[in-house]
């Protein structure tokens, strides 16, 4: 059995503390310290003393049973009784993704409780379950983006075996799993990496302070630390893909960017395990090189989130134009994003005060390389009160938004509860145990939104347990109208997407969008199908380029009338036309 080892290149001494004993460790030329004569037995608790300070958790800890400040525990992943040996994998192209947060998906807030709701996702028709970050973070509940143990699973959710049971259960139902991971920063509480070595650098400035050291001295091992973490989630937990948080904040001036290096490593692992594995980036750059193949000079990732599509839809449906929505909301903007993913593609961004982005090569870049959504955790949770779009937009306009997303050429994603227009908000919540940090987070949140005109008293307290409880899905809702009606619409749209290849055709240059801003209608061409939307407050005929031969699906009344379809107010339909 392998002994204990840890990287601490600048330390004068490192000692292992386990089972009530302290063992001196020896250093090699690369800064790795080992205690080869002490076997790392499954279940053993341990920590490291660095220059007499500590004991600190292992930077590569696989288990933090007592939280991020406690000792680490050895995990032998091979002991888990997997049942998914025949799982063929699930690739992103053609798939519909469902984003969920384990801590608010059910009131029990665990992986095992989430398993009990997986059949709902099967009936909904989604293909991939995207789980928000589960790397160990401070306290009991939080969004997970302040994780500090990047190899360990948050204990209150169920720890390492809890995640494995969840993935195994998903695979048994034909659902792939995407895990959201954060490598651009670590949270402030429980972050002991600097005690071991130069994991951070002041060479770059980030919103969180010193940047993760990807290109300064000793960065080779830091990059390896991140890549090994990513590969561990894919290999040891059988996860099918990773969503990489805010890759624009991965400050890296090297000739080969970390994203490219990580993509190559994932491709190698996919070949070893014999199933597809993929990476999806969240990026604020509107840079098509993220998903451009490496042989054409890009990073080669499978996909990136496309916020511009969300902004175009959200602004048009809601009428909001503040903040980063300022340039969005027109029918022309919607048509641009539905056919090319980015609205800002080398064009001026009023919000940024500069030009932004680069155009997508529509002839060579597949639509499935862009994940799009009507809602996601950021676009709901980062609002002052965490209100969902359905709280301010009519059910009819919600059905239009769902139709345009789920019938687009992109990779659609839903945010948990969206499919039934959940009445529960999804707010920002934390559980910091340090009073100073808790107060800073609480006051920072209130100050941020008070500066935008909100009453401080209306801003939910992130530290109040009522905030996480309010944000938890109510599973009694889907069986009751109006939620049940919306759920049927989502199920029918996803089933239609599966049944008609025209709706999963990834060719962006084959998509055409027509609109009349004055009459408030939109028609999206998808092969021999037309996605027709009426956003007006009265029924009206929407003209088509060819005679309508039938209505495949409609959210309200829809009748073909020659080269037009008569739609009810604020409704959508998918119709066939003569070729």
QUITADA-V749534 format. One record per residue. N is the residue number from 1. RES is the residue in one small letter. SS is DSSP state (2 for helix, 1 for strand, 0 for the rest). PSI is psi in radians with two decimals (* if undefined). NEAR is the number of other ideal C-beta (glycine too) atoms within 12 Angstrom. Layout:
{{N	RES	SS	PSI	NEAR} {N	RES	SS	PSI	NEAR}}
This chain:
{{1	x	0	2.40	14} {2	x	0	2.51	15} {3	x	1	-3.01	23} {4	x	1	2.53	36} {5	x	1	2.61	27} {6	x	1	2.54	42} {7	x	1	2.11	34} {8	x	0	1.32	39} {9	x	0	-0.44	26} {10	x	0	0.00	21} {11	x	0	2.55	27} {12	x	0	-0.54	17} {13	x	0	2.56	21} {14	x	1	2.37	40} {15	x	1	2.56	32} {16	x	1	2.31	40} {17	x	1	2.09	31} {18	x	1	2.51	29} {19	x	0	0.64	19} {20	x	0	0.14	13} {21	x	1	2.69	17} {22	x	1	2.28	21} {23	x	1	2.17	28} {24	x	1	2.53	22} {25	x	0	2.67	32} {26	x	1	2.58	22} {27	x	1	2.45	23} {28	x	0	-3.11	16} {29	x	0	-0.35	8} {30	x	0	0.11	16} {31	x	0	0.19	28} {32	x	1	2.31	26} {33	x	1	2.39	35} {34	x	1	2.65	26} {35	x	1	1.23	30} {36	x	1	-0.41	19} {37	x	1	-0.03	15} {38	x	1	1.89	26} {39	x	1	2.38	20} {40	x	0	1.48	31} {41	x	0	2.50	19} {42	x	0	2.25	20} {43	x	0	-0.11	21} {44	x	0	2.35	30} {45	x	1	2.49	29} {46	x	1	2.88	42} {47	x	1	3.04	37} {48	x	1	2.35	41} {49	x	1	2.14	32} {50	x	1	2.01	34} {51	x	0	0.71	18} {52	x	0	-0.11	17} {53	x	1	2.54	20} {54	x	1	-2.74	27} {55	x	1	2.50	29} {56	x	1	2.67	37} {57	x	0	2.69	39} {58	x	0	2.25	46} {59	x	0	-0.51	42} {60	x	0	0.50	34} {61	x	0	2.31	46} {62	x	0	-0.18	41} {63	x	0	2.26	38} {64	x	0	1.34	42} {65	x	0	-0.46	31} {66	x	0	0.44	21} {67	x	0	3.09	29} {68	x	0	-0.27	43} {69	x	0	-0.11	28} {70	x	0	-3.07	25} {71	x	0	2.76	32} {72	x	1	2.84	41} {73	x	1	2.38	33} {74	x	0	2.36	34} {75	x	0	2.19	34} {76	x	0	1.79	20} {77	x	2	-0.47	23} {78	x	2	-0.23	12} {79	x	2	-0.29	16} {80	x	0	2.35	24} {81	x	0	1.32	12} {82	x	0	2.57	22} {83	x	0	0.17	17} {84	x	0	0.54	30} {85	x	0	-0.48	14} {86	x	0	0.07	13} {87	x	0	2.12	26} {88	x	0	-0.12	15} {89	x	0	2.92	28} {90	x	0	2.02	34} {91	x	0	2.87	25} {92	x	0	-0.74	39} {93	x	0	2.26	29} {94	x	0	-0.10	28} {95	x	0	2.70	40} {96	x	0	2.26	45} {97	x	1	2.56	49} {98	x	1	2.01	42} {99	x	1	2.25	44} {100	x	1	2.70	49} {101	x	0	2.05	43} {102	x	2	-0.66	45} {103	x	2	-0.21	41} {104	x	2	0.05	42} {105	x	2	-0.62	42} {106	x	0	2.83	28} {107	x	0	-0.35	23} {108	x	0	-0.39	22} {109	x	0	0.64	32} {110	x	0	2.86	30} {111	x	2	-0.74	39} {112	x	2	-0.67	24} {113	x	2	-0.63	27} {114	x	2	-0.61	41} {115	x	2	-0.65	34} {116	x	0	-0.27	20} {117	x	0	0.09	32} {118	x	2	-0.54	32} {119	x	2	-0.50	18} {120	x	2	-0.70	32} {121	x	2	-0.64	40} {122	x	2	-0.81	21} {123	x	2	-0.57	23} {124	x	2	-0.61	38} {125	x	0	0.15	31} {126	x	0	2.85	43} {127	x	0	-0.57	36} {128	x	1	2.42	46} {129	x	1	2.03	46} {130	x	1	2.06	49} {131	x	1	2.16	45} {132	x	0	2.82	39} {133	x	0	2.36	45} {134	x	0	0.04	49} {135	x	1	2.44	48} {136	x	1	2.25	46} {137	x	0	2.88	42} {138	x	0	2.57	37} {139	x	0	-2.95	34} {140	x	0	-0.75	25} {141	x	0	2.68	36} {142	x	0	3.03	45} {143	x	0	-0.50	40} {144	x	0	-0.05	40} {145	x	0	0.07	35} {146	x	0	0.60	36} {147	x	0	2.65	40} {148	x	0	-0.25	38} {149	x	1	1.65	47} {150	x	1	0.08	47} {151	x	1	-0.17	38} {152	x	1	2.68	42} {153	x	1	2.36	45} {154	x	0	2.13	43} {155	x	2	-0.75	35} {156	x	2	-0.40	30} {157	x	2	-0.40	42} {158	x	0	0.03	30} {159	x	2	-2.92	33} {160	x	2	-0.84	39} {161	x	2	-0.50	31} {162	x	2	-0.78	32} {163	x	2	-0.71	43} {164	x	2	-0.74	35} {165	x	2	-0.69	32} {166	x	2	-0.83	42} {167	x	2	-0.76	43} {168	x	2	-0.72	29} {169	x	2	-0.66	32} {170	x	2	-0.85	40} {171	x	2	-0.64	31} {172	x	2	-0.43	23} {173	x	0	0.12	30} {174	x	0	0.25	26} {175	x	0	2.25	40} {176	x	1	2.87	40} {177	x	1	2.24	50} {178	x	1	2.32	46} {179	x	1	2.27	45} {180	x	1	2.17	41} {181	x	1	2.62	43} {182	x	0	1.97	38} {183	x	0	0.02	42} {184	x	0	-0.28	36} {185	x	0	2.94	34} {186	x	0	2.73	40} {187	x	0	2.84	35} {188	x	0	-0.40	26} {189	x	0	2.13	29} {190	x	0	0.17	36} {191	x	0	1.74	32} {192	x	0	0.20	35} {193	x	2	-0.66	37} {194	x	2	-0.34	26} {195	x	2	-0.38	29} {196	x	0	-0.63	37} {197	x	0	-3.04	35} {198	x	0	1.13	30} {199	x	0	-0.24	36} {200	x	1	2.74	32} {201	x	1	2.52	25} {202	x	1	0.11	16} {203	x	1	-0.54	20} {204	x	1	2.58	25} {205	x	1	2.38	14} {206	x	1	2.89	23} {207	x	0	-0.28	16} {208	x	0	0.17	23} {209	x	1	-2.44	19} {210	x	1	2.44	24} {211	x	1	2.71	30} {212	x	1	2.35	39} {213	x	0	1.59	37} {214	x	0	-0.23	40} {215	x	0	0.13	25} {216	x	0	-3.02	25} {217	x	0	2.45	19} {218	x	0	0.31	24} {219	x	2	-0.26	30} {220	x	2	-0.80	24} {221	x	2	-0.52	29} {222	x	2	-0.73	39} {223	x	2	-0.70	30} {224	x	2	-0.65	28} {225	x	2	-0.76	34} {226	x	2	-0.79	40} {227	x	2	-0.73	34} {228	x	2	-0.63	26} {229	x	2	-0.84	38} {230	x	2	-0.80	40} {231	x	2	-0.57	32} {232	x	2	-0.74	34} {233	x	2	-0.69	44} {234	x	2	-0.70	36} {235	x	2	-0.94	28} {236	x	2	-0.45	31} {237	x	0	0.07	43} {238	x	0	0.40	35} {239	x	0	2.58	46} {240	x	0	-0.43	43} {241	x	1	2.86	45} {242	x	1	2.42	48} {243	x	1	2.11	45} {244	x	1	2.07	42} {245	x	0	2.33	39} {246	x	0	1.12	29} {247	x	2	-0.31	40} {248	x	2	-0.30	27} {249	x	2	0.09	29} {250	x	0	1.56	39} {251	x	0	1.95	31} {252	x	0	1.92	32} {253	x	0	0.16	17} {254	x	0	2.80	20} {255	x	0	-0.67	9} {256	x	0	1.93	20} {257	x	0	2.65	31} {258	x	2	-0.65	38} {259	x	2	-0.74	43} {260	x	2	-0.77	31} {261	x	2	-0.70	33} {262	x	2	-0.72	42} {263	x	2	-0.74	37} {264	x	2	-0.75	23} {265	x	2	-0.68	30} {266	x	2	-0.68	37} {267	x	2	-0.69	24} {268	x	2	-0.73	17} {269	x	2	-0.69	32} {270	x	2	-0.69	24} {271	x	2	-0.63	13} {272	x	2	-0.75	14} {273	x	2	-0.21	23} {274	x	0	0.55	13} {275	x	0	2.74	26} {276	x	0	2.41	28} {277	x	0	2.54	38} {278	x	1	2.82	43} {279	x	1	2.40	49} {280	x	1	2.30	45} {281	x	1	2.45	46} {282	x	0	2.13	41} {283	x	0	2.43	39} {284	x	0	0.07	30} {285	x	0	-0.27	31} {286	x	0	0.83	35} {287	x	0	1.90	31} {288	x	2	-0.27	36} {289	x	2	-0.37	29} {290	x	2	-0.66	42} {291	x	0	0.08	46} {292	x	0	2.37	28} {293	x	0	2.62	22} {294	x	2	-0.61	21} {295	x	2	-0.24	10} {296	x	2	0.30	14} {297	x	0	0.15	16} {298	x	0	-3.08	27} {299	x	0	-0.38	37} {300	x	0	0.28	31} {301	x	0	2.76	41} {302	x	0	-0.63	43} {303	x	1	2.93	45} {304	x	1	2.65	46} {305	x	1	2.51	45} {306	x	0	1.53	49} {307	x	2	-0.53	41} {308	x	2	-0.61	42} {309	x	2	-0.77	46} {310	x	2	-0.86	44} {311	x	2	-0.71	42} {312	x	2	-0.78	44} {313	x	2	-0.85	48} {314	x	2	-0.81	42} {315	x	2	-0.69	32} {316	x	2	-0.72	39} {317	x	2	-0.63	39} {318	x	2	-0.42	32} {319	x	0	0.00	18} {320	x	0	2.41	24} {321	x	0	0.16	20} {322	x	0	2.87	21} {323	x	2	-2.32	24} {324	x	2	-0.01	28} {325	x	2	0.00	29} {326	x	0	-0.63	21} {327	x	0	-0.03	30} {328	x	0	3.02	35} {329	x	0	-0.20	26} {330	x	0	2.79	24} {331	x	2	-0.62	30} {332	x	2	-0.71	21} {333	x	2	-0.76	34} {334	x	2	-0.79	40} {335	x	2	-0.70	30} {336	x	2	-0.77	32} {337	x	2	-0.61	45} {338	x	2	-0.34	44} {339	x	2	-0.26	38} {340	x	2	0.15	39} {341	x	0	-0.91	46} {342	x	0	2.37	45} {343	x	0	-0.80	41} {344	x	0	1.78	36} {345	x	0	1.08	28} {346	x	0	0.29	19} {347	x	1	2.92	21} {348	x	1	2.27	16} {349	x	1	1.98	27} {350	x	0	-0.70	19} {351	x	0	-0.70	21} {352	x	0	-0.34	18} {353	x	0	0.50	11} {354	x	1	2.97	12} {355	x	1	2.70	16} {356	x	1	2.48	27} {357	x	0	-3.14	33} {358	x	0	2.64	24} {359	x	0	2.61	27} {360	x	0	2.38	39} {361	x	0	1.70	24} {362	x	0	-0.40	26} {363	x	0	-0.42	14} {364	x	0	-0.17	20} {365	x	0	2.05	35} {366	x	1	2.58	31} {367	x	2	-0.56	40} {368	x	2	-0.09	36} {369	x	2	0.03	42} {370	x	1	2.09	46} {371	x	1	2.21	47} {372	x	1	2.87	43} {373	x	1	2.66	41} {374	x	0	-0.52	42} {375	x	0	2.69	43} {376	x	0	3.14	41} {377	x	2	-0.69	41} {378	x	2	-0.84	31} {379	x	2	-0.26	34} {380	x	2	-0.97	37} {381	x	2	-0.44	35} {382	x	0	0.15	24} {383	x	0	2.75	34} {384	x	0	-0.77	28} {385	x	0	0.20	27} {386	x	0	0.51	37} {387	x	0	2.36	28} {388	x	0	2.83	37} {389	x	2	-0.61	41} {390	x	2	-0.23	36} {391	x	2	-0.35	23} {392	x	0	-0.08	21} {393	x	0	2.47	30} {394	x	0	2.70	26} {395	x	2	-0.64	31} {396	x	2	-0.78	35} {397	x	2	-0.55	36} {398	x	2	-0.69	42} {399	x	2	-0.59	47} {400	x	2	-0.83	45} {401	x	2	-0.75	49} {402	x	2	-0.72	49} {403	x	2	-0.74	49} {404	x	2	-0.60	47} {405	x	2	-0.88	49} {406	x	2	-0.28	47} {407	x	0	0.18	48} {408	x	0	3.04	48} {409	x	0	-0.02	44} {410	x	0	-3.08	51} {411	x	1	1.82	43} {412	x	1	2.58	50} {413	x	1	2.41	47} {414	x	1	2.63	46} {415	x	1	2.36	42} {416	x	0	2.28	43} {417	x	0	-0.34	43} {418	x	2	-0.64	47} {419	x	2	-0.33	44} {420	x	2	0.31	37} {421	x	0	0.99	40} {422	x	0	2.40	39} {423	x	0	-0.29	24} {424	x	0	2.36	35} {425	x	0	3.08	33} {426	x	0	1.84	42} {427	x	0	3.00	38} {428	x	0	2.19	39} {429	x	0	2.57	40} {430	x	0	2.99	39} {431	x	0	0.94	34} {432	x	0	2.35	30} {433	x	0	-0.34	20} {434	x	0	2.07	20} {435	x	2	-0.70	12} {436	x	2	-0.73	13} {437	x	2	-0.72	25} {438	x	2	-0.77	25} {439	x	2	-0.68	18} {440	x	2	-0.72	19} {441	x	2	-0.77	35} {442	x	2	-0.86	27} {443	x	2	-0.63	19} {444	x	2	-0.71	23} {445	x	2	-0.77	34} {446	x	2	-0.72	25} {447	x	2	-0.72	17} {448	x	2	-0.85	21} {449	x	2	-0.45	27} {450	x	2	-0.59	17} {451	x	0	-0.26	14} {452	x	0	0.24	18} {453	x	0	0.01	13} {454	x	0	2.57	20} {455	x	0	2.22	12} {456	x	2	-0.57	20} {457	x	2	-0.28	12} {458	x	2	-0.16	19} {459	x	0	2.08	29} {460	x	0	2.45	33} {461	x	0	2.01	27} {462	x	0	-0.49	36} {463	x	0	-0.18	32} {464	x	0	2.24	22} {465	x	2	-0.40	21} {466	x	2	-0.47	16} {467	x	2	-0.78	32} {468	x	2	-0.60	36} {469	x	2	-0.72	20} {470	x	2	-0.54	26} {471	x	0	-0.01	39} {472	x	0	2.38	34} {473	x	0	2.51	38} {474	x	0	1.84	24} {475	x	0	0.03	26} {476	x	0	-0.34	14} {477	x	2	-0.76	25} {478	x	2	-0.40	31} {479	x	2	-0.12	15} {480	x	0	2.50	17} {481	x	0	2.60	14} {482	x	0	-0.03	22} {483	x	2	-0.71	28} {484	x	2	-0.65	19} {485	x	2	-0.75	24} {486	x	2	-0.69	38} {487	x	2	-0.72	34} {488	x	2	-0.67	26} {489	x	2	-0.80	36} {490	x	2	-0.77	43} {491	x	2	-0.76	29} {492	x	2	-0.67	30} {493	x	2	-0.77	43} {494	x	2	-0.69	37} {495	x	2	-0.69	23} {496	x	2	-0.70	33} {497	x	2	-0.68	38} {498	x	2	-0.60	23} {499	x	2	-0.44	18} {500	x	0	1.92	26} {501	x	2	-0.48	17} {502	x	2	-0.51	30} {503	x	2	-0.21	40} {504	x	0	0.12	32} {505	x	0	2.07	26} {506	x	0	0.03	33} {507	x	1	1.91	25} {508	x	2	-0.58	35} {509	x	2	-0.04	19} {510	x	2	-0.06	24} {511	x	0	2.31	36} {512	x	1	2.44	24} {513	x	1	2.21	34} {514	x	1	2.66	26} {515	x	1	2.82	32} {516	x	1	1.83	22} {517	x	0	-0.61	18} {518	x	0	-0.76	10} {519	x	0	-0.28	23} {520	x	0	0.90	28} {521	x	1	2.76	39} {522	x	1	2.45	45} {523	x	1	2.14	42} {524	x	1	2.15	42} {525	x	1	2.17	35} {526	x	1	1.47	39} {527	x	0	-2.16	24} {528	x	0	0.16	25} {529	x	1	2.73	38} {530	x	1	2.25	47} {531	x	1	1.97	53} {532	x	1	2.29	49} {533	x	1	2.33	50} {534	x	1	1.96	39} {535	x	0	0.06	41} {536	x	0	2.83	25} {537	x	0	0.17	15} {538	x	0	2.69	17} {539	x	0	2.63	24} {540	x	1	2.72	28} {541	x	1	2.36	26} {542	x	1	2.10	41} {543	x	1	2.55	27} {544	x	0	2.85	34} {545	x	0	-0.34	23} {546	x	0	2.79	21} {547	x	0	2.39	19} {548	x	1	2.31	33} {549	x	1	-0.20	19} {550	x	1	2.80	20} {551	x	1	2.04	30} {552	x	1	-0.65	32} {553	x	1	2.43	35} {554	x	1	2.52	33} {555	x	0	-0.26	37} {556	x	0	-2.85	29} {557	x	0	2.37	20} {558	x	1	2.18	35} {559	x	1	2.23	23} {560	x	1	2.42	29} {561	x	0	1.37	20} {562	x	0	-2.25	18} {563	x	0	0.82	19} {564	x	1	2.90	27} {565	x	1	2.29	42} {566	x	1	2.02	28} {567	x	1	2.51	44} {568	x	0	2.87	30} {569	x	0	2.45	27} {570	x	0	1.16	29} {571	x	1	2.96	42} {572	x	1	2.71	46} {573	x	1	2.65	46} {574	x	1	2.11	45} {575	x	1	2.74	42} {576	x	1	2.62	28} {577	x	1	2.79	31} {578	x	0	2.50	17} {579	x	0	*	13}}
